[in-house]
């Protein structure tokens, strides 16, 4: 499926920062904002046999909780379904899949690998 245009400016900045982090750490960013009817995956990256499905949460304040707290069990289930759809479409079955959550806040990037 094609990347989707849209989202907030703050969210796009966070996704750009997260993508840069992955590139700096030896990953290839293979998709940004991959979407289908079920939803969207913010970033899909690869390093060797590992495919990373990445949810990016960008915040300017913790008024509504930390960025990591925003990835609820419902969001995790949706990301798993989306990853399955992406894998069926685009990836060989020998790929190892990892789910990361990236928090971007106050100019700081925190990556939680194997978040779920």
FIKE-170066 format. One record per residue: residue number from 1; x, y, z of N, C-alpha, C, CB in turn. Coordinates in nm, 3 decimals. Last residue first. Glycine has a CB too. Layout:
BEGIN
+-----+---------+---------+---------+---------+---------+---------+---------+---------+---------+---------+---------+---------+
: seq :    n.c1 :    n.c2 :    n.c3 :   ca.c1 :   ca.c2 :   ca.c3 :    c.c1 :    c.c2 :    c.c3 :   cb.c1 :   cb.c2 :   cb.c3 :
+-----+---------+---------+---------+---------+---------+---------+---------+---------+---------+---------+---------+---------+
: NUM :       X :       Y :       Z :       X :       Y :       Z :       X :       Y :       Z :       X :       Y :       Z :
...
+-----+---------+---------+---------+---------+---------+---------+---------+---------+---------+---------+---------+---------+
This chain:
BEGIN
+-----+---------+---------+---------+---------+---------+---------+---------+---------+---------+---------+---------+---------+
: seq :    n.c1 :    n.c2 :    n.c3 :   ca.c1 :   ca.c2 :   ca.c3 :    c.c1 :    c.c2 :    c.c3 :   cb.c1 :   cb.c2 :   cb.c3 :
+-----+---------+---------+---------+---------+---------+---------+---------+---------+---------+---------+---------+---------+
: 116 :   0.677 :  -0.490 :   2.261 :   0.571 :  -0.589 :   2.284 :   0.582 :  -0.700 :   2.184 :   0.432 :  -0.525 :   2.277 :
: 115 :   0.923 :  -0.369 :   2.228 :   0.828 :  -0.311 :   2.323 :   0.714 :  -0.406 :   2.356 :   0.771 :  -0.181 :   2.268 :
: 114 :   1.175 :  -0.405 :   2.109 :   1.098 :  -0.520 :   2.158 :   0.993 :  -0.475 :   2.260 :   1.191 :  -0.626 :   2.220 :
: 113 :   1.307 :  -0.092 :   2.224 :   1.311 :  -0.206 :   2.132 :   1.236 :  -0.323 :   2.195 :   1.458 :  -0.246 :   2.099 :
: 112 :   1.230 :   0.219 :   2.256 :   1.205 :   0.099 :   2.335 :   1.196 :  -0.018 :   2.236 :   1.074 :   0.112 :   2.423 :
: 111 :   1.409 :   0.509 :   2.236 :   1.363 :   0.393 :   2.159 :   1.350 :   0.274 :   2.253 :   1.461 :   0.360 :   2.041 :
: 110 :   1.374 :   0.847 :   2.255 :   1.393 :   0.728 :   2.337 :   1.329 :   0.611 :   2.262 :   1.331 :   0.745 :   2.481 :
: 109 :   1.501 :   1.159 :   2.193 :   1.445 :   1.040 :   2.129 :   1.478 :   0.921 :   2.219 :   1.503 :   1.019 :   1.983 :
: 108 :   1.432 :   1.500 :   2.266 :   1.495 :   1.373 :   2.304 :   1.423 :   1.257 :   2.236 :   1.493 :   1.356 :   2.457 :
: 107 :   1.294 :   1.732 :   2.229 :   1.417 :   1.713 :   2.152 :   1.490 :   1.584 :   2.184 :   1.507 :   1.827 :   2.176 :
: 106 :   1.063 :   1.685 :   2.384 :   1.161 :   1.787 :   2.426 :   1.296 :   1.767 :   2.357 :   1.180 :   1.783 :   2.578 :
: 105 :   1.025 :   1.362 :   2.260 :   0.974 :   1.464 :   2.351 :   1.087 :   1.555 :   2.393 :   0.905 :   1.400 :   2.474 :
: 104 :   0.931 :   1.069 :   2.125 :   1.003 :   1.191 :   2.091 :   0.941 :   1.302 :   2.175 :   0.996 :   1.224 :   1.935 :
: 103 :   0.960 :   0.728 :   2.155 :   0.904 :   0.847 :   2.217 :   0.993 :   0.965 :   2.179 :   0.895 :   0.831 :   2.374 :
: 102 :   0.887 :   0.442 :   1.974 :   0.979 :   0.554 :   1.987 :   0.903 :   0.671 :   2.047 :   1.043 :   0.591 :   1.850 :
: 101 :   0.869 :   0.098 :   2.004 :   0.797 :   0.223 :   2.025 :   0.902 :   0.331 :   2.046 :   0.698 :   0.213 :   2.148 :
: 100 :   0.889 :  -0.194 :   1.795 :   0.950 :  -0.089 :   1.875 :   0.851 :   0.025 :   1.895 :   1.079 :  -0.037 :   1.808 :
:  99 :   0.877 :  -0.529 :   1.732 :   0.793 :  -0.412 :   1.749 :   0.862 :  -0.314 :   1.844 :   0.652 :  -0.452 :   1.804 :
:  98 :   1.021 :  -0.737 :   1.485 :   1.032 :  -0.676 :   1.617 :   0.943 :  -0.553 :   1.621 :   1.181 :  -0.639 :   1.651 :
:  97 :   1.052 :  -1.038 :   1.306 :   0.980 :  -0.912 :   1.325 :   0.994 :  -0.867 :   1.470 :   0.831 :  -0.927 :   1.287 :
:  96 :   1.258 :  -1.190 :   1.074 :   1.231 :  -1.178 :   1.217 :   1.166 :  -1.042 :   1.237 :   1.362 :  -1.195 :   1.305 :
:  95 :   1.181 :  -1.355 :   0.767 :   1.210 :  -1.233 :   0.839 :   1.172 :  -1.244 :   0.987 :   1.136 :  -1.116 :   0.775 :
:  94 :   1.102 :  -1.561 :   0.608 :   1.216 :  -1.585 :   0.696 :   1.253 :  -1.462 :   0.779 :   1.336 :  -1.629 :   0.614 :
:  93 :   0.903 :  -1.488 :   0.428 :   0.863 :  -1.546 :   0.556 :   0.978 :  -1.571 :   0.652 :   0.792 :  -1.675 :   0.531 :
:  92 :   0.954 :  -1.163 :   0.277 :   0.974 :  -1.308 :   0.281 :   0.943 :  -1.362 :   0.421 :   1.119 :  -1.344 :   0.240 :
:  91 :   0.701 :  -0.911 :   0.240 :   0.823 :  -0.959 :   0.304 :   0.832 :  -1.112 :   0.300 :   0.828 :  -0.911 :   0.449 :
:  90 :   0.457 :  -0.794 :   0.145 :   0.586 :  -0.741 :   0.102 :   0.711 :  -0.814 :   0.150 :   0.595 :  -0.606 :   0.146 :
:  89 :   0.204 :  -0.898 :   0.222 :   0.219 :  -0.822 :   0.098 :   0.363 :  -0.809 :   0.051 :   0.160 :  -0.685 :   0.116 :
:  88 :   0.235 :  -1.019 :   0.464 :   0.173 :  -1.095 :   0.356 :   0.195 :  -1.028 :   0.221 :   0.024 :  -1.110 :   0.382 :
:  87 :   0.340 :  -0.803 :   0.609 :   0.423 :  -0.921 :   0.581 :   0.366 :  -1.005 :   0.468 :   0.438 :  -1.006 :   0.705 :
:  86 :   0.114 :  -0.636 :   0.625 :   0.234 :  -0.591 :   0.555 :   0.321 :  -0.711 :   0.516 :   0.314 :  -0.493 :   0.644 :
:  85 :  -0.057 :  -0.798 :   0.782 :  -0.096 :  -0.757 :   0.646 :   0.024 :  -0.712 :   0.565 :  -0.201 :  -0.645 :   0.652 :
:  84 :   0.099 :  -0.811 :   1.016 :   0.063 :  -0.933 :   0.943 :   0.025 :  -0.900 :   0.799 :  -0.053 :  -1.006 :   1.013 :
:  83 :   0.101 :  -0.542 :   1.090 :   0.227 :  -0.609 :   1.055 :   0.200 :  -0.736 :   0.976 :   0.307 :  -0.642 :   1.182 :
:  82 :  -0.170 :  -0.508 :   1.152 :  -0.111 :  -0.435 :   1.040 :   0.019 :  -0.500 :   0.995 :  -0.085 :  -0.288 :   1.079 :
:  81 :  -0.188 :  -0.673 :   1.380 :  -0.268 :  -0.702 :   1.259 :  -0.209 :  -0.634 :   1.137 :  -0.415 :  -0.657 :   1.280 :
:  80 :  -0.008 :  -0.533 :   1.547 :   0.018 :  -0.674 :   1.511 :  -0.060 :  -0.713 :   1.386 :  -0.019 :  -0.768 :   1.628 :
:  79 :  -0.141 :  -0.289 :   1.568 :  -0.009 :  -0.295 :   1.503 :   0.028 :  -0.437 :   1.464 :   0.098 :  -0.237 :   1.594 :
:  78 :  -0.370 :  -0.371 :   1.710 :  -0.383 :  -0.317 :   1.574 :  -0.250 :  -0.323 :   1.501 :  -0.435 :  -0.172 :   1.579 :
:  77 :  -0.252 :  -0.446 :   1.954 :  -0.324 :  -0.545 :   1.873 :  -0.336 :  -0.498 :   1.729 :  -0.464 :  -0.573 :   1.932 :
:  76 :  -0.152 :  -0.194 :   2.034 :  -0.058 :  -0.305 :   2.009 :  -0.125 :  -0.413 :   1.923 :  -0.009 :  -0.366 :   2.144 :
:  75 :  -0.392 :  -0.056 :   2.069 :  -0.297 :  -0.010 :   1.966 :  -0.198 :  -0.121 :   1.934 :  -0.222 :   0.117 :   2.014 :
:  74 :  -0.497 :  -0.201 :   2.286 :  -0.570 :  -0.197 :   2.158 :  -0.478 :  -0.154 :   2.045 :  -0.691 :  -0.100 :   2.168 :
:  73 :  -0.309 :  -0.142 :   2.481 :  -0.320 :  -0.281 :   2.435 :  -0.397 :  -0.287 :   2.303 :  -0.391 :  -0.368 :   2.541 :
:  72 :  -0.151 :   0.173 :   2.382 :  -0.240 :   0.088 :   2.461 :  -0.242 :  -0.055 :   2.408 :  -0.381 :   0.146 :   2.462 :
:  71 :   0.062 :   0.393 :   2.388 :   0.053 :   0.271 :   2.308 :  -0.021 :   0.167 :   2.392 :   0.196 :   0.218 :   2.265 :
:  70 :   0.083 :   0.592 :   2.574 :  -0.016 :   0.611 :   2.469 :  -0.031 :   0.489 :   2.379 :   0.021 :   0.732 :   2.384 :
:  69 :   0.298 :   0.537 :   2.731 :   0.166 :   0.500 :   2.783 :   0.057 :   0.513 :   2.678 :   0.132 :   0.587 :   2.903 :
:  68 :   0.502 :   0.656 :   2.583 :   0.493 :   0.510 :   2.587 :   0.356 :   0.463 :   2.637 :   0.604 :   0.453 :   2.676 :
:  67 :   0.467 :   0.930 :   2.634 :   0.442 :   0.877 :   2.499 :   0.427 :   0.725 :   2.499 :   0.556 :   0.917 :   2.406 :
:  66 :   0.291 :   0.968 :   2.950 :   0.413 :   0.958 :   2.870 :   0.379 :   0.906 :   2.730 :   0.516 :   0.865 :   2.938 :
:  65 :   0.004 :   1.185 :   3.001 :   0.084 :   1.065 :   3.019 :   0.206 :   1.064 :   2.928 :   0.000 :   0.942 :   2.993 :
:  64 :  -0.096 :   1.431 :   2.941 :  -0.184 :   1.317 :   2.918 :  -0.108 :   1.185 :   2.930 :  -0.250 :   1.328 :   2.781 :
:  63 :   0.121 :   1.593 :   3.003 :  -0.009 :   1.623 :   3.063 :  -0.104 :   1.504 :   3.052 :  -0.070 :   1.746 :   2.998 :
:  62 :   0.374 :   1.599 :   2.916 :   0.326 :   1.471 :   2.969 :   0.192 :   1.488 :   3.038 :   0.428 :   1.411 :   3.066 :
:  61 :   0.429 :   1.764 :   2.599 :   0.404 :   1.766 :   2.742 :   0.361 :   1.626 :   2.786 :   0.295 :   1.871 :   2.779 :
:  60 :   0.468 :   1.713 :   2.342 :   0.532 :   1.836 :   2.391 :   0.517 :   1.847 :   2.542 :   0.471 :   1.960 :   2.323 :
:  59 :   0.537 :   1.402 :   2.176 :   0.464 :   1.482 :   2.274 :   0.542 :   1.609 :   2.307 :   0.437 :   1.401 :   2.402 :
:  58 :   0.495 :   1.134 :   1.960 :   0.561 :   1.262 :   1.982 :   0.474 :   1.346 :   2.075 :   0.587 :   1.337 :   1.847 :
:  57 :   0.555 :   0.807 :   1.894 :   0.468 :   0.895 :   1.971 :   0.546 :   1.021 :   2.004 :   0.416 :   0.825 :   2.102 :
:  56 :   0.561 :   0.559 :   1.652 :   0.625 :   0.681 :   1.701 :   0.521 :   0.766 :   1.772 :   0.691 :   0.761 :   1.584 :
:  55 :   0.615 :   0.223 :   1.610 :   0.513 :   0.321 :   1.644 :   0.584 :   0.441 :   1.706 :   0.403 :   0.261 :   1.742 :
:  54 :   0.751 :   0.005 :   1.376 :   0.777 :   0.110 :   1.474 :   0.659 :   0.206 :   1.488 :   0.901 :   0.186 :   1.436 :
:  53 :   0.879 :  -0.297 :   1.312 :   0.752 :  -0.226 :   1.300 :   0.755 :  -0.123 :   1.413 :   0.625 :  -0.324 :   1.308 :
:  52 :   1.165 :  -0.412 :   1.165 :   1.113 :  -0.339 :   1.280 :   0.985 :  -0.266 :   1.241 :   1.218 :  -0.239 :   1.335 :
:  51 :   1.312 :  -0.710 :   1.084 :   1.220 :  -0.609 :   1.034 :   1.156 :  -0.543 :   1.156 :   1.111 :  -0.670 :   0.938 :
:  50 :   1.622 :  -0.859 :   1.056 :   1.523 :  -0.804 :   1.150 :   1.443 :  -0.692 :   1.083 :   1.592 :  -0.750 :   1.277 :
:  49 :   1.832 :  -0.950 :   0.905 :   1.706 :  -1.025 :   0.897 :   1.594 :  -0.967 :   0.983 :   1.731 :  -1.167 :   0.938 :
:  48 :   1.960 :  -0.624 :   0.857 :   1.982 :  -0.768 :   0.842 :   1.848 :  -0.839 :   0.831 :   2.064 :  -0.824 :   0.960 :
:  47 :   1.724 :  -0.414 :   0.945 :   1.869 :  -0.429 :   0.962 :   1.895 :  -0.578 :   0.963 :   1.923 :  -0.360 :   1.095 :
:  46 :   1.460 :  -0.200 :   0.852 :   1.525 :  -0.331 :   0.843 :   1.674 :  -0.316 :   0.871 :   1.502 :  -0.395 :   0.702 :
:  45 :   1.142 :  -0.052 :   0.936 :   1.287 :  -0.047 :   0.915 :   1.342 :  -0.189 :   0.909 :   1.358 :   0.035 :   1.027 :
:  44 :   0.870 :   0.143 :   0.906 :   0.912 :   0.004 :   0.892 :   1.059 :   0.009 :   0.852 :   0.824 :  -0.076 :   0.785 :
:  43 :   0.666 :   0.367 :   1.090 :   0.794 :   0.337 :   1.025 :   0.812 :   0.186 :   1.017 :   0.912 :   0.402 :   1.102 :
:  42 :   0.378 :   0.365 :   1.136 :   0.457 :   0.487 :   1.121 :   0.587 :   0.463 :   1.045 :   0.488 :   0.545 :   1.258 :
:  41 :   0.115 :   0.208 :   0.980 :   0.240 :   0.182 :   1.052 :   0.328 :   0.303 :   1.027 :   0.310 :   0.047 :   1.005 :
:  40 :  -0.241 :   0.233 :   1.003 :  -0.113 :   0.281 :   0.953 :   0.001 :   0.237 :   1.043 :  -0.115 :   0.433 :   0.940 :
:  39 :  -0.541 :   0.055 :   0.912 :  -0.468 :   0.158 :   0.985 :  -0.335 :   0.188 :   0.920 :  -0.446 :   0.115 :   1.128 :
:  38 :  -0.707 :  -0.098 :   0.751 :  -0.703 :  -0.128 :   0.894 :  -0.634 :  -0.019 :   0.975 :  -0.632 :  -0.259 :   0.917 :
:  37 :  -0.662 :  -0.021 :   0.488 :  -0.791 :   0.009 :   0.551 :  -0.790 :  -0.007 :   0.702 :  -0.898 :  -0.079 :   0.493 :
:  36 :  -0.322 :   0.091 :   0.514 :  -0.426 :   0.013 :   0.448 :  -0.556 :   0.047 :   0.520 :  -0.394 :  -0.142 :   0.452 :
:  35 :   0.009 :   0.233 :   0.493 :  -0.129 :   0.227 :   0.539 :  -0.214 :   0.135 :   0.452 :  -0.189 :   0.366 :   0.541 :
:  34 :   0.314 :   0.351 :   0.612 :   0.248 :   0.247 :   0.532 :   0.105 :   0.234 :   0.584 :   0.325 :   0.109 :   0.541 :
:  33 :   0.486 :   0.561 :   0.704 :   0.340 :   0.576 :   0.697 :   0.274 :   0.477 :   0.602 :   0.305 :   0.717 :   0.654 :
:  32 :   0.759 :   0.454 :   0.527 :   0.710 :   0.555 :   0.620 :   0.560 :   0.566 :   0.597 :   0.782 :   0.695 :   0.600 :
:  31 :   0.982 :   0.184 :   0.478 :   0.850 :   0.243 :   0.458 :   0.824 :   0.347 :   0.566 :   0.739 :   0.134 :   0.461 :
:  30 :   1.250 :   0.138 :   0.528 :   1.194 :   0.090 :   0.402 :   1.054 :   0.141 :   0.375 :   1.193 :  -0.061 :   0.402 :
:  29 :   1.540 :   0.249 :   0.644 :   1.399 :   0.281 :   0.657 :   1.334 :   0.243 :   0.525 :   1.376 :   0.434 :   0.692 :
:  28 :   1.787 :   0.042 :   0.765 :   1.731 :   0.099 :   0.643 :   1.584 :   0.128 :   0.671 :   1.750 :   0.001 :   0.518 :
:  27 :   2.011 :   0.098 :   1.040 :   1.890 :   0.043 :   0.981 :   1.861 :   0.111 :   0.848 :   1.770 :   0.059 :   1.077 :
:  26 :   2.223 :   0.212 :   1.179 :   2.249 :   0.106 :   1.082 :   2.128 :   0.039 :   1.022 :   2.329 :   0.004 :   1.145 :
:  25 :   2.169 :   0.430 :   1.334 :   2.202 :   0.304 :   1.403 :   2.205 :   0.184 :   1.307 :   2.100 :   0.279 :   1.513 :
:  24 :   2.091 :   0.629 :   1.166 :   2.218 :   0.645 :   1.238 :   2.263 :   0.517 :   1.307 :   2.206 :   0.756 :   1.340 :
:  23 :   1.836 :   0.529 :   1.096 :   1.943 :   0.537 :   0.996 :   2.080 :   0.547 :   1.062 :   1.921 :   0.658 :   0.903 :
:  22 :   1.703 :   0.564 :   1.343 :   1.723 :   0.430 :   1.288 :   1.834 :   0.430 :   1.183 :   1.593 :   0.378 :   1.226 :
:  21 :   1.710 :   0.846 :   1.360 :   1.773 :   0.763 :   1.464 :   1.802 :   0.624 :   1.409 :   1.682 :   0.754 :   1.590 :
:  20 :   1.557 :   0.918 :   1.140 :   1.700 :   0.955 :   1.143 :   1.774 :   0.871 :   1.247 :   1.716 :   1.106 :   1.175 :
:  19 :   1.307 :   0.823 :   1.226 :   1.370 :   0.767 :   1.106 :   1.520 :   0.796 :   1.103 :   1.304 :   0.822 :   0.980 :
:  18 :   1.268 :   0.999 :   1.442 :   1.281 :   0.855 :   1.465 :   1.348 :   0.787 :   1.347 :   1.144 :   0.792 :   1.492 :
:  17 :   1.246 :   1.242 :   1.303 :   1.352 :   1.224 :   1.403 :   1.375 :   1.076 :   1.431 :   1.316 :   1.297 :   1.534 :
:  16 :   1.015 :   1.186 :   1.150 :   1.143 :   1.218 :   1.084 :   1.261 :   1.196 :   1.179 :   1.143 :   1.364 :   1.033 :
:  15 :   0.829 :   1.153 :   1.355 :   0.860 :   1.040 :   1.267 :   0.990 :   1.062 :   1.191 :   0.746 :   1.017 :   1.168 :
:  14 :   0.827 :   1.414 :   1.459 :   0.868 :   1.301 :   1.541 :   0.907 :   1.181 :   1.458 :   0.759 :   1.264 :   1.637 :
:  13 :   0.724 :   1.553 :   1.239 :   0.858 :   1.585 :   1.290 :   0.912 :   1.471 :   1.376 :   0.856 :   1.716 :   1.371 :
:  12 :   0.469 :   1.436 :   1.226 :   0.563 :   1.418 :   1.114 :   0.706 :   1.448 :   1.158 :   0.525 :   1.508 :   0.995 :
:  11 :   0.360 :   1.529 :   1.469 :   0.379 :   1.387 :   1.445 :   0.478 :   1.359 :   1.333 :   0.247 :   1.323 :   1.414 :
:  10 :   0.352 :   1.804 :   1.415 :   0.433 :   1.754 :   1.526 :   0.462 :   1.606 :   1.507 :   0.361 :   1.778 :   1.660 :
:   9 :   0.169 :   1.809 :   1.207 :   0.306 :   1.854 :   1.180 :   0.399 :   1.802 :   1.289 :   0.313 :   2.009 :   1.172 :
:   8 :  -0.039 :   1.513 :   1.194 :  -0.003 :   1.645 :   1.243 :   0.141 :   1.679 :   1.208 :  -0.025 :   1.654 :   1.394 :
:   7 :  -0.159 :   1.360 :   0.891 :  -0.105 :   1.358 :   1.025 :  -0.067 :   1.498 :   1.067 :   0.015 :   1.265 :   1.034 :
:   6 :  -0.056 :   1.324 :   0.545 :  -0.144 :   1.370 :   0.651 :  -0.077 :   1.359 :   0.786 :  -0.274 :   1.292 :   0.651 :
:   5 :  -0.043 :   1.060 :   0.311 :  -0.011 :   1.199 :   0.345 :  -0.104 :   1.240 :   0.458 :  -0.025 :   1.294 :   0.221 :
:   4 :   0.070 :   0.730 :   0.332 :  -0.041 :   0.823 :   0.345 :   0.013 :   0.962 :   0.376 :  -0.139 :   0.777 :   0.453 :
:   3 :   0.225 :   0.508 :   0.101 :   0.230 :   0.593 :   0.218 :   0.117 :   0.694 :   0.215 :   0.365 :   0.664 :   0.228 :
:   2 :   0.034 :   0.233 :  -0.041 :   0.108 :   0.357 :  -0.052 :   0.116 :   0.430 :   0.081 :   0.045 :   0.446 :  -0.157 :
:   1 :   0.083 :  -0.117 :   0.000 :   0.000 :   0.000 :   0.000 :   0.088 :   0.124 :   0.000 :  -0.095 :   0.000 :   0.121 :
+-----+---------+---------+---------+---------+---------+---------+---------+---------+---------+---------+---------+---------+
